[in-house]
């Protein structure tokens, strides 16, 4: 019996739960690094990212970061997470 003969999926998939905003990694992957804080704000500041407190515009988060230059996206993401925190992201209907 091959996998193609199976009628049901091997893993039951749940219903999709909508989440507002984009993952931070998706936003930072659209940029080339190194990058200045002002340039990130100009290019992606209007992007809405997912946070534990709900969706937020990246420009709002960037205002709270004191650093002005980022060598790598990991460095920028570390500073953003220091501002927004970590934890579960609420779904769109919460």
Secondary structure as GFF3:
##gff-version 3
##sequence-region A 1 94
A	DSSP	three_ten_helix	3	5	.	.	.	ID=ss1
A	DSSP	alpha_helix	24	29	.	.	.	ID=ss2
A	DSSP	beta_strand	35	36	.	.	.	ID=ss3
A	DSSP	alpha_helix	37	44	.	.	.	ID=ss4
A	DSSP	beta_strand	48	49	.	.	.	ID=ss5
A	DSSP	beta_strand	56	57	.	.	.	ID=ss6
A	DSSP	alpha_helix	58	63	.	.	.	ID=ss7
A	DSSP	beta_strand	69	70	.	.	.	ID=ss8
A	DSSP	alpha_helix	73	84	.	.	.	ID=ss9
###
